[in-house]
Amino acid sequence: MNVPPALNRSLKPLPKAPVRMVHLGLGAFHRSHQAWYTQHAPDAAEWGIAAFTGRRPDAAEVLSAQDCLYTLVERSAGGDSFEVIGSIVEAVDGADLTRLCELVAAKETAIVTLTITEAAYGLAADGTFDAGAPGVAEDLRALSAAASGGPGVERPAPGTPLGRLVLALAGRRDSGAGPIAVVSCDNLSANGEVARRAVLGLASGWGSGLTQWIEGNVSFVSTSVDRITPRTTEEDIAEVAEQCGYSDGSPVVAEPFRNWVLSGDFPAGRPRWEDAGAVVVDDIEPYENRKLWLLNGSHSILAYAGQLRGHATVADALADPACRQAVEDFWDEAAHHLQAAGLDIPAYRQALLERFGNARIAHRLAQIAADATTKLRMRAVPVLTAERASGRTGSGAALMLAAWIDYVAVNGDFQDPLASEIRAANELEGTERVQALLRLVSAEIAEDSSVVSLVSGLCGTFTAKSAAPTPL
């Protein structure tokens, strides 16, 4: 049996650009999105990416073994295409703070990008920075100790991505390397501002001098990112070996569609991403809301309602008339509040239906369902609040919340930063349980008895006998 050669830069001689960007959150989405745009920028030869993992070093180890090259598989209804991406030039274990600090402190480094998930920003239910969020309190203590420790003193290391970034920014200040841009690419409304609040909140552990330096020298860029990127499977790895003639231990599969909208300053420069199709705007909020509500919001509906009805993927759930109707109803509500010029909501909705219906992209509902308390406060709550302020019920957005409440009642294996609080609320019954769960998403809507009653009445929509659910 012939074993295909391993992917490396001798096999695929892509040049290694110098490191000028640091990325936190090395994963499939970053590699299908920001790394793709960087490779396709006309000045890509000047902009190498050093990417750091999150919780585990595995992704860095696999990529490093193949010179940081990987295959991007674009999967459409008509077939697959394959491209080797080489814009990542260094893949590093996220726990390697020495290397992170070296790179962020280097004058050549101009940008830090983030894909660390919505839950990693330490948000409270009202959207403000929460100093008591999991990991944040420990990092505040670690940063305070690091700031006060003298030479030779062993310093505790921050464990969250943003805590590590603050430590690295302190090193950049001390090196005199100058301004830098931090670019959030997570699915958060005003994600640049959210990142700014989180970084400044953690920097307070270091002291006022660092917070003042960050305020004067670090720009926080907001973005809207869009490309469906499911988890890679063993079948995907085998397909790359068969079709491409080499072994790639870490390919990425994505849909052909991609979109990136950016708003903010890059004081030390940036790649010409707009020449690769990115859009640079002054006001990003309408684009953020279109994506967060229409794409991400419908993903949440499908994740909870679809699993309650026995489906495993987005395409399967969308083909279910009950789930499809729930998505359309929510889209109708969201569209009332997406009136800015150029958004073309009908065309966007039609494109989403085509993208979601691509059965060759196995986008798993269980993957989308994670971190609901963080996601729902940005996907369901704004539409529900706006609808009710306009004199309508907001039942489409309320149904998203009801589907989640039913989902956590029957599925104990969920991932959420407030998992223990969810389980405690599940011990309650009836309206009291619904209110307790809503409070974890939004204290404001939980105190509105009419909203609690509305959501309570919608619970069971996808679990009633007529829905014929399949047990999880």
N, C-alpha and C positions, 0 to 999 in steps of 0.2 A: 504494500500500500504506500503510495507516494504521500509524504507529508508536505504540505505547502510551506514555503518559507515564511518567517515571521515578518510582519510589516515593520519597516524601519526606513531611515533616510537614505540608506544605500540602495534599497529597493525602489523607493520613491524619493528622488533627490530634491525635496523641497528645501529651500534655504531657511536657516534659523534667524529670525529677526532678533535684534537686541531687545531685552525686556524693557518696556516702557509702560506696561500696564500690569497691575496686580488684580487677580480675581479671587474673591472669597466665595466658596460654595461650588467647587468643581463637581459638576454633574452633567446629566444628559442635556438638560435644557440649555445651559450655558454653551455647551459644545455645538448644539444645533442652531444657536441664535447669535449671541454676541461674537463667538469665535468665527462663525460663518461670515458675518458682516465684516469682521476685521480682515479675514483672508481675502474677501472680495473688494476691499477698499483699494484704490489705485496706489496708495502709499503704504501698502501692507508690509513692505520690506523694512519699514522703520518702526513697526509696532508689534513686538512680540509680547505674549501674555505669559505671566507666571501665575499658575492657578493652584489654589490651596483647597484641600478637601475640607469637609465639615466634620462629622463625627468620627469617621473611620479613614485610615490611610489607603484602603484597597484601591480606589480609583487612581490615585497617584502612582502606586506601585505598578499597576498594569500599564498605564500610559508611559511611565518612565522606561519600562522594559522595551517599548517599541518607539523610542525616540520622540515620545509625545504625539506621534501621528495616530490618527484614527479615521475610520471610514464613516462618512455621513450617507445614510441610505435614505433617499427621498422616495416615499412610498405613495403612489397614486393609484387610482382605480385601474389605470392602464398598465401598470408595471412599476418596477423599481429602477432607479438610477443610483450610481455610486460615485462618490467624490472623496478623495483623501484630503483631510484638513490638517494644516501644519502651523496655524497661527499660535497655538499653545506651544511654547518652547521650553517650559519648565513646569513639572507637576510635582507638588509638594504636599506632604502630610500637614494638615492644618494645625497640628500640635507643635510644629517646628517654628516656634516664635522667634528664634534667632534669625532664621532666614527671612521670615516675614518682616521683621524690623529692619534688616539690612536692605531689603528691596524698597520698602516704603520710604526709608530715609535717603535713598539714592536720588540725586538730582535728576537723573534721567527718567525716573518714574513720574508720570504725569497724571495717572488715573488709577483709581481703585473701583472696580465694579463688584456688585453684590448680587448673588442669587442664594439667599440664606433661608428662604421660606418666610411667609408672613409672620409666623409665630416667633421668629427670632428677634423681633424688634422690641420686645418687652412692652407691648401695648396693654393698657388697661381697657376696660369695657367702654370707656368714653373716648378712646383713641389717644389718650395722653400717655406719656412714658410712665411705666410702672416700676418703681425702684424695688418692689417686692416680688417681681415676676421671677419664675424659675430660672436660676442661674445668675440673675442680675445682681441680687444682694451680695452673693459670693464674689462676683467680679468687682463690685464697688469696694469691697474690703481688700481684694487682691490689688487693685489699682492704687488704693490709698497706701497699702504697705509698700508697693513697688516705688511709689513716689517718695516715701520717707526713708527708705532703706539706703544705707551708705555703701561704699565699695566693699566687695567681698561678702555682703549680706545676702543670704539666699532669699529670693523674692518669690512669693506665690504667683502662679501664672493664671491669668484670666482664662476662663473656659468657653465663653460664648464668642461667636464670630465678631460681634461689635466690641466686646471687651478687648479682644486681641487687636482689633483695629485701633482702638484708643491707645493701647500700649505702643503700637507702631507709629501712630501720629505724634506721640510724645517724643519718640526718637527722631522723627523728621524735623520737628521744631528744634530739637537740640543740634541737629546736623546743619541747620541753616539752608536746607535744600529748597525752601520756598513754597509757594502755593501748590495745591493739588486739588483735583476734583474727585468726589465720591459719587458714584452713579448707582442708584438702586434700580435693579431690574426685577424686583418682586412685585406680586400682584396686590399692591396697596394703593389706595387713592392718595395722591400727593406724596408718593413714596420718597421723593427727595426731602420733603419737609419732615416726614416721619423719621427718615434716617438721621436728619440733622438733630431732631429732638432726642433721639436715642443716643447718638454719639455724645452730644453735650451732657445728657443726663449721666452717662457713664464717666465722662471726663471730669465731672464734679468730684469723683472719688480721687482724682489726681490732684485737684486744686484749681483755684480760680485762674492761675496763670495759663494753664493749658486750655481751659475753656475760652479764654480771651483770644489765645493764639488761633484756635480752631475757628472762632467766629470771624477772624480777620483774614485767614489764609486757606480755608477749606470751603470750596463751593460744593453744594449738594444738588445734583442734577436729578430731575424727575423724568421718568420714562414710562411709556406704555409698551409692553412687549407681548408678542403673540406668535406662537408656533406650537402646534400640538406635537408633543414629544413623549410617546409612551416609553415604558421601561423596555430595555433590550432583553431579548430572550435567547436561549441557547439555539433556537431555530434561526434567529437573525445572524448569530455568529457563524453558524454552519453555512448559511446562504452566502455570506461575504466570502468565505473560503472557496465555495464552489464557483461563484460568479467572477471573483476577482483574482483568484489564483494565489492568494497569500492568506496567512493566518492573522486575524485581528481579534484580540481578546476583549476589545472595548469599542465596538462600533456603536453608532447612534442612529436610531430610526426616527424620521420626522415626516410630517406631511409636506407637500410642496409649498404651501402657503407660508409666508412669514411677513411680519410687520414690526417696525420699531419706530416709535415716536419719542423724541428727546426734547427737553426744554431746560436750559440752564447754561452756566458759564464753564468753560474749560481753560483755566488760567495758564496752564502749562501745555496747551495744545491737545489735539485728538486726531485720530484717523479720519479720513474723509468718508465716513460711513454713508453720508447722503448719496455718494456716487455709487454705492452698492444697494441703494433703495431705501435707506432710512429717511425719516422725515424730521426736520428740525423746526420747531414752532415756538412762538412766544407764549401761547396759552395752551397748556396740555390738558387741562381739566376735561373738556368735552370728549377728547379721545380716550382719556382714562376711564371716564364713566361709561362710554360706549362699550369698551372692552370688558370692564369689571362687571357691568350689569348684564349685557347681552351674552357675551361668551362665558365668563366665569360664573355668572348667576345661573345661567341655564345648565352649566356643568354641575353646579351644586344640586339643582332640582333633579337632574338625571342620576346623580350619585346616590341620593337617598331614596327617591321614589323608585328608581330603577332596581336597586338592590332589594327593596321591599317586595318588588314584583318578580324577583328571581333572575334579573339580568346581570351580566358581568361587565359589559363594555358600553361605551357611549353609543355606538352604532346600534347595538341591540335594544337599548332603552329608548332611543329615538324612534325606532320602528314600532314601539308599543303606543297605540293611540292615546292611552291615558296619560303617559309621560309626555308625549308630543303636545297634547292639549295644554298640559300644565306649563310647558315651556312657552308656547305661543301666548297664553294668557299673561304670563309674567312679562314677556317681551312687549305686549300691548301696553302694559302699565309703564314700563321703563321708557318706552318711546315718547310718552307724554312729556318727559323731562330731558329729552335729547333733541333739542331744537336748533343747535348751533349750525351755522352754514357749513356745508361741505361734508357733513357726517353721512348723508345718504343712507338712512336707516333701513329702508326697504331692501336695498341691494346688499347691505351688510347682513341682514337677517337671512336672505336667500343664500348668501355665500356660506353662512354658518350651517345651514341645513345641509348643504352639499358637503362641507367639511366633516360635520358630525356623522354623516351617513356613509363616509368612506370606511367600509367594513374591513379594509386591509390595514387600517390603523387600529390596532387593538388597544384603545385607550381604556384602561381598567378603571371601573367606577370606584373600587376600593382605594385606589391611589388618590383620586380626586376628593374622596370623603374625608381625608385627614384634616386636622386642625380647624374643625368647623366653627368653633366659637370665635376665632380670629377672622375667618373668611366671611361668615354670615353677617357680621356687623358692617362689612363693606359691600356685600352683594345684595342682601335682602333688606336691611334696615333703612338705607337711604331711600329706596324706592317706596317702601311701605310708608315711611314718614312723609315723603313728598306727596304720595297719593292721598293720604288722609288730610294733609293740609289743603289739598285741592278739592276736598269734599267727597272723595271716593273712598271705597272700603280698603283698597290695597290687598284684596284677597289673593291675588296672584303671588305677591311677595310673602304674604302670611302662610300660604301653602308650602313654600320652600321651608319655612321655619317648622311647620307642622310635620313635614316629611322627615326632617332631621330629628325632631322629638320622638317620632315613632321609631326611627332607625336606631337611636341609642337605647331604646327600650328593649330591643330584641337582639342587638349585636353588642356583646360586651367587649369585643376585640377591636376597639377604635383607638386612634391616635389623636390626642388633643392636649394642648398645654394645660387645660383645666379638667383633665380626665377624672381626678379624684372628686372635684366638685360636681361633675356630671353624675358620677356614681352616687354621690350623696343625695343629689336631687332626685334621682331615680327611685330612692326609697320612699318618696312621698307619693301621694295619689291625686288623681283628678286635676282640677284646676290649680291646686297648690303646687303640684309637680310641674305643670306647664309654666307657671309663673317663675318658679325657681330656675328652670332651665333658660327661660327668656332673659332672666336677670344676668346670666353669664354672658349673654350676647349684647344686651343693651339694658341698662337700668331704667332708661327713660320709657321704653315700650313696656317693660315689665310692670311699671307703675300705672299704666293705662289699662283700666279694667276692661274697656271695650276691645282693646287689642288682645288681651289675654283671652277674653271670651271668643273672639274671632278665631284665634289660633286653636283654642281648645276644640271648637266646633269642627275645624278642618282635620284634626287628628283622626287617624283611622281611614283617611281617604284612600290610601294605597294598601291598607291592610285589611279592609273589610272583606267579607266573603265574596262579594261581587268582583273584587279585584283579583281573586284567585292567586295570592302570592305564593311563591316558593320559599320554604324556610331557609334562612341564612345559615 
